[in-house]
Amino acid sequence: MATPRLLSALLAIGVLLTGCQGAEAESLTRLPVPQPPALDARRPVLWVSLAAHLGRSPLVLQSAAGAIQLVDARGERFSGQRLQLRWQSQPLEEPLQIRRSVLGPFSSFESAEQAALAWRRQGVAAEVAHPGDWEVWAAAGAAPPPGLQARQVQQELKQRLVVQLSTPAGWRSLEGPLQITAPGGLRLQKGVFAGPFRLQSDAYGSWTLVEQVPLERYLQGVVPHEIGAGSPAAALAAQAVLARTWALRNRHRFAVDGYHLCADTQCQVYSDPRQAGAAVRRAISGTAGQVLAVEGEPIHAVYHASNGGVSADEDEAWPLPELGYLEPELDLRTAPPAGVSVPLDSSQEVALLLARRSGVVGASHPLFRWRRQLTQASLRQGLGARAASLGAPLKPVVLERGPSGRVVRLAIEGPGGRVVLERDAIRRTYRQLPSTLFVLKPAGAGVWAVEGGGFGHGAGLSQAGAIDLAARGWSVQQILDRYYPGASLVPIGALPASP
């Protein structure tokens, strides 16, 4: 068992014992933090990270108006229009042992979550973490799921990061979490956020600034940044429904760190809600509390910028189980080109679709059609250290396409072997590719032309398509039915209670 001094150290950094390596030494798989609260369907409030992995640089809290109020875990109170914080390392009374099995890194939360589910089906307690890339953590020595490899991580923590506040008497150490209110809002990231806020430790020993934001206000900071404030009313309303549904479905995404969602592209882009204009606010209030659901559960409400003329199956983007409301479908207003039908089985069919520009929904998007090049330098740069064993020259080879014609397995081959990229790992490795709906053509010695269409993973709603359809008079219900057939609009209160 842990000694009293070790338990005191654990309580001081807000962690619990999660594993044990024999009777001599207690160990942790991570530094856990309390879970964020369950969502109340009547007044759902999200905990959203505005700044994560803090602890290396000072943090300045600047009030937009009035004084900031700060209360630490001991009840000490401070106020001011500008509060300056920093972090200092303090030694622990006794070192803490961290031991865990790790899967990953993964290209997305979705891929990591499927690996965690595979581990859980084996009876292993597993959780998704994001120390830099997406990973899955379990107790040390846990046998990995079939087809995956686990690495063992062992750390000895001798120090912890303590937050300090600058006061007239000097720097004062505070005990987290810190509760922060700012009646006039905090100035952050060129915007103002209303709060209230928490500054709390995470699973990695660093800190996170979290805003506790009501769901409908959160949407004011998401909708204009995801689809554009100038979009037609029905497109804005569809985006509001999807952003609300996505947030509820993904509220467990950062549970390991004690909050629900982030504010960047790993979640939904969330910025200053005050920037939401009248049209955005009408779209949100007009759909207030409504989500898309199937069999009483919020759907996987994924969306993207442009599908290039054909929507993707969910399995083309991530290794997800079959979702009947995310099916490949040509996104056309007129008859398809001769020889083109879903499934798009060959590069020739994809090329025929990409040659089509008229009669395609959402064709005005700037990346509706695009061209890129893959050179020897770019092929190597994308692979990084994995390219060393392949030799030269390198060659990209499409191994498999999904039913929408998107590349789901891409090999980079060389004299020394090959590296196979699957699904979301393709665009993560070669970020210059806007989508995986493309064909490859030789374009000189060691150079390949990439001709493609669309921007994003292609599953669910095409924002360019929604804007096009709304401009042609389609209603929000018609737009949602087109991209999520079989899903129904329901009030949040009709969903099961949040865990």
N, C-alpha and C positions, 0 to 999 in steps of 0.2 A: 504493500500500500504506500501511497505518497506520504511523505513526512509533513508535519504541520507547516514547516517553512516552505516546502514545495507547494502545498495547497495555497498558502498565502500568495506566493508568486503567481500561481495560476489565476487566482481571483483578481490580483492586481492588474492583469492584462486581459481579464474578461474571457478566460478560456475554460474548457472542461476537458477532463481526461477522455480520450477516445480510443486508446489502445494500450496494450501492456505487453512488454517483452520479457516475461518471466517475473519472478518474485523480487529480483534484485533492483530493477530499474523500471519506473513507470515511463511510458512514452506516449506521444501524441501522433496522430496522423496529420494534424494541422493545428493551427490556432483558431478554434471556432469562436464565433460571435453569436449573440442572440439572433434568432430569426426575426425578420420584420413582421409586423402584426398582420393578421388575416384581414382581407378586405371586407368592409361592411357594404353590402349591396345597396343600402339606402344612401350612404355617403362614402363611396370608395375613395381612399386616399393612397396614392402611390409614393413609395420611397424611391427617389431617383437620384443617382449619383451625378453631381455636377463636376466633381473633380476627384479622381481616384489615384491610388498609389502615392499618396502624399507622404512626405517625411524627409525628402532630400533638400527642398528649398523652402524658404519662409513663405507664409501665407498671410496676405493682408485682407481683412474683411472691411469693406468700405460701404457705409450706409448711403443710400440714395437720398434719404431725408430723415432727420431725427437721429436718435441714438440706438445703437445695437445693444441688446441685452444678452449677456452670456452667463450661463450657470453650469458649473461643472458637477461631476457625480457626487462630490462632497457637499454640494449646496452653496459653494462660494459664488458670489455674484460680482459681475463686472459690467461696465457700460462705457460707451463712447461712440463717436461717429466713425472712428477708424481704429480697429484693433489689429495689432501686429502679433502674429504667432510664429513660432519656430519649433523644431523638434530637437531633442537632445537624447543621446543614448545613456541609459542607466543600467548598471550591472544588476542582474538577478541574484538573489541570495543563493540559489542553486541553479545550475544549468538545466535546460529543458531539452529532452530528446525528441526529435521529430523523425519518424520513420513511416514511409508509405510506399505503396505501389502506384505507379503512374502510367496511364495510357495517353498517347498523343505525342506531339501536339496535333490538334485537329484544325481544319480550315474554318469551321463554324461551330456555333453552339449546337446546331441541329445534329451535326455529325457526332459531336462529343456526347450529346444526350443519348443517342442511339447506342453508343458504346457503354455508357453508364447503365442503360436498361439491360443490355446483354449481360453485364456483370451482375446486376441485381437478380436476373433470372437464374443465376447460379447460386443465389443465396448470399452474395457478397454485398455489403453496404458500400455503395459507391456514390460519388457526388461530382458534379461538374465545377471546375474552378477556372479562373482566368488570371493567372499571375502575370501573363504577358501574351501568351497564346492560350487557346482553349485546351484544357486537359481534363482527365478524369482521375480522381484520387480514391484509393481504398487502402485498407490496412496492409502493412508490410507483409510480403510473402503471398499475397492473394494470387491464385492462379488466374491468368488472363482469360478472357472469353476466346473461343475459337477464332483463329485468323488474326488475332491481335497480339502484340508483344507489350509486356510491361517492363518498365525499368524501376529499379529500387532507388529511393532517395533517402538519405540519412543526413540529418543536420543536428548540430548541438547549438542551441541558442543560449548565449551567455548574457545578452543584453536585450533591453526593450526600448522602444522609442516613446519618450514622454513629451507631450505637448506643453509648451511654455508660452506665457503671455507677457508682453512687454508692459510694465507698469511704471509709474513715476519712481517707485522704489527699486526697480530692476526687474529682471526676468523672474516670473513666478511659475512654478510647475503646477499643472492642473491635472485632474483625474478625469479621464474620459468615461463615457461619452459626454460631449459638451452639448447642451441645449442652447440654441441661438434663435433669437427673434429679432426682427427688424421691421418696425411698423411701416417704414417707408421703403422697404425692400433693400436687398444687397446688390451692389454693382459687381457683376461677374461676367467675364467673357463678352464684353461690349454690350451687355444687357442688364436688366434689372429683374430679380426674382423675389417673389413675395415671401416664400417660406411658409411655416417655420423650418429650421434647419437643425441637423445634427452633425457633429464632427466626431467620427467613431473609428475605432481600429478595425482592421479587416483580417482575413485568414492568413495573410502573408507577413504580418508585423508592421505594415504601413497603415495609412489612415485614409478616410474617405469623407468628403463633404457631401451630405445628403440633404435634398429638399423633400419635405413632406408636402406633396402637392395634390390637391383634389383632382380626380380623374378628368373632369370636364375642363378645368383650367390647364391641365397637362396637354389636352388636345389643342388648345389655343397656341401652344408652343410647338406643336408637331405638324398640324395640317398644312400651314402655309409653307413650311420648310420641306415637306415631303412632296407635295404636288404643285405648289405655286399658288399664291394668293389670288392671282388673276384668272384662275381656272373657272369654267362655268359652274353654276350653282349645283347641278346634279353631281358633277365630278367632285366638288368639294364635299358634298354630303356623303358620297360613297367613301371618300378618303377618311372622313370623320368616323364612319361606322367601322372601317377596317382598322384604323389606328386604335380605336377603343377596344375592339375585339382582340387585336394583336397584343395589346398591353395586358389584358386579363389572361389571355392564354399563356403569356410569357412571364408572368409575375414571379416565377421561381428562378429566373435566369441567373440572378446573382445572390441566391439565398445563402451560399457559402460565405458571403461577405456581409450579410445582414441588411441587404436592401433588395428592391425588386428589379429595377431597370437602370441602364446607363443612359446617357444623353447624346450618344454619338451613333455612328453607323453600325455598331455592333448590336444596337437596339433600333430605336427610331430617333431621328434627329430631333432634339428638343432644345428650343432656344427661348428667348424672352417672350412670354405669352402676351405682353402688352402690344407687341407688334401685329397681333391678329386684327385685321380690319373688319368692317361690318359684315362683308360677305362671308368671311370665315366664321365669324361668331354666329351668323344665322344658320350656317351649315351644321355647326355643332349643336346649337340649341334646338334646331329642327329635328335632329336625330337623337336628342338627349337620352342617354341610358339605353340605347338600342345597340345590340350586337348581333353578329351572324352566328348561328348555332346549328349543329346537327346532333340529333338525339340528346338534346339537353346540354351539350357541351360547346363552349366557344370553339369555332373552327381554327385551323392553322391559317390565319388570315394574312398570308404572304402577298406581297405586291412588288412591283418593280417599275422601272421607267418606261421601257418599250419591249414588246415581245417580238418585234421584227416580222409580224404576220402570222405567228403560230405560238399558241400558249404551250407551256411545258408540263409534263407529268411531274409530280413532286419527286419521284425517284430519279429524275434526271439532274436534280440539283443537290439532293441530300439522300442518304440511305434510309428514307422514311418508309413506314408501312403504307399500304394502299389507302389513299384518301379519295373517295368517290367524287368529291367536289373539286378536285384538282386533276383535270384530265387534259390531254393534248387535244387541241382543236385549232383549225385554221381560223384566223381572225380577219375575215374578208367581208366586204360588202357585196361582192360580185362572185361569179363562179370562179373556182380555182383554175390556175393554168393547166393545160392538158398535161397529163402524166403526174400530177401532184395531188396526193391524198394522204391523210394520216392513216397508218404510220408512214413517215418519210424514211424509207429504208436505206437510201443510198445517197452518196454525195451528189449524184446527178439530180435527184429530186430536190435536194436542198438548193443546189445551184439554180434550178428552175424557179423555185420560190423566191430566191434572192434577186432574181432578174425582174421580178414583178414589183412595180411601184404604184400602179394605179389600182384602185378598188380595194386597197388594204387599209384596215382600220389603224389609225394612229401613224400614218405615213409621214406626217409633218415633223416628227421628232428628229432632232439633228443627228441621232445615231440610229435612225431607222435602217440605214445602210452605211457600212463603213469598210475601210481597207486598212490593213496593217501589214508589217513585215516582221518575220522572225529571222534573225541573222544568227550566225554562230555565236557572236558576242551576247545577244539577248537570250539565246537558248541557254548558254552557260550561266549567265547572270541569274536567270530565274531559278535554276536548279541549285545554285550555290555550291556547297561542298559536295553534293551528290554527283556533280558533273565530273569530278576528278577521275573516277574509275572508268568512265565511259570512253575516254579517248577522243579522237577527232577523225573525221567531221561528225557532227551531230545531225540527226534527221528527225523531224516530228512525223509521227505516223498515227492516223486515226484508227483505233482498234475497234471501237464500238460507238454506235449512235443510239440515242433513245428514240421513242416513238415520234417526237416532234422534230427529229433530225439533229438535235443537239448532240455534241460530242460528250460522251460520258466516260470514255476511257481513251486517253491520249498517251502514247509512248514517245519518249525521247530516246532514240537509239544511237549507239556509237559502236565502234569496233570492240569495245570492252563489255558491252551489255546494254541494258535498257533500264530506264526509270519509267514506271507507269503512274500517271496521274489520273485520279478518278473524280468525277463530279465537281464539287465546289473547289477542289484542290487545283483544278486547271486554271481558273481565273485568279486564284490566290497566288499561284506560282507565276503566272504571266499576266500581270495586272494591266498591261497595255491592251488586252483583249476585252472589249466591252461586254461580250457574251460568249457562250459556247455554241451559238448557231452560226457555224462558219464552214467553209471549205478551204482546203490547202491546195496551192498550185506552185510548182517550181518557178522561181523567178531569178535564176542565175546560180552561179557556183555557191553552194552552201546557204542560199537564201530562199525563203518561201513566202509567197504572197498569201495573206489571210483575208478572204472576202467574207464578210459576215453581216448580220442584221440584229438590231435590237441592243438594249442596254439593260443588263441585270440577269437574274436567274431564269426569268420567263414564266414562272409559276404564278397562278392567281391573276389579280387585276393588273393590266397594263395601264399605267397612268396616262400615257399618250393615247391609248385606246379609249379610256374613260372620258378624257377631254374631248376627243373627236366625237364620240357618241353623244355626250351631253350637248355639244354644240349643234348636233343634228336633232335635238329634241327628245332624246331618251331620258327617262326618269331614273332616279337613283335605284329604284327597285329593279328596273330593266337592266341597268348596268351590272348590278350585283348578281342578278340571275344569270347573266351571260358568262361571267367569270367564275362564279361559284355555284353551279347548278346543284339543286337539292338542298342548299343551305337556306335557313329561314331567319328573318329578322325577329328577335325576341327582346324583351326587356331584361336588363341585368338581373332583376329580382327573380326571374324565372329560372336562372341557373342554379346549380347546386351550391351550397355554402362553400366559400373559399377555405382551403385548408390553412 
